[in-house]
Amino acid sequence: MKRRVDSRSMLPLSRSARPRAGDPTGEAFRPEWIDFERGIRVGNLEPHERITQILKLGLESRHHASFVIDRWGRGVYWQWICWLPRPNREAKPISNNVNFGCAKLFISVDQKGRVFKSGLQIERGYARGPEPYPGCLLRSDWDWHRLIAQCEPGTILDRELSRLVRDAGFVVELGGFEASASFAGEGFSSARQIREAAKGAPRREWLGFQLYYPMPEAEVRACSGRELVEAVLAVFAEVVPAMNCCMQVPLEGLPQARLGLHA
């Protein structure tokens, strides 16, 4: 019988290089800083306590590449944070200074559903102008085009999405600032569903793709800070093969074990 993989099952997958003394390892992180009322606390913390720096160190240790941090939010609490590989962005001939064009790993808090999300995000942005703000209009070198090209049955991306969504409790969403299409469990049949959903999206509205693991509030509260950090890094490890399908410069890293998906 297939089962949903919980966060503790992912912990052994997140081991990476041994940290140095003083590095932001996650020991100082507190799970209550994932606040389901206000967002993810980043402000008024020491660098070694911040989830931004903790996850950046984990990713750079594993993949031996520099990561750029971006976010949505201001002040003490942020609603969405991402990490994108710098080599992939720098390889883009047109958009090498635009984060929107790059596949990225992200975390966010769904305050309405009281779910903590972590996973992969790829943006189309606005497919037709006028451009509401600089850098948000789809260009020919964006990773979105590689994503859509892989949205066919039998591709590597299709196999990765099937493994994660149908067997491991991950969710695929496509939409603007609110999801307009969502696929989970047996509701996911193939990556072609993403392509078809994207075809109907208004070209003058924002559009993006997310593949994420939903962690309910109770599951977050049951973790220590270090366990939560390790679970997020494990989720990132699981989505990197799908991410690599969509980037000009794939991530390197340690061979990745697979989750045990059968009870």
Secondary structure, 3 states (H helix, E strand, C coil): CECCCCHHHHHHHHCCCCCCCCCCCCCCCCHHHEECCCEEECCCCCHHHCHHHHHHHHHHHHHCCCEEEEEEEECCEEEEEEEEEHHHHHCCCCCCCCHHHCCEEEEEEECCCCEEEEEEEEEEEECCCCCCCCCCECCCCCCHHHHHHCCCCCCHHHHHHHHHHHHCCCEEEEECCCEEEEEEHHHCCCCHHHHHHHHCCCCCCCEEEEEEEEEEHHHHHCCCHHHHHHHHHHHHHHHHHHHHCCCCCCCCCCCCCCCCCEC
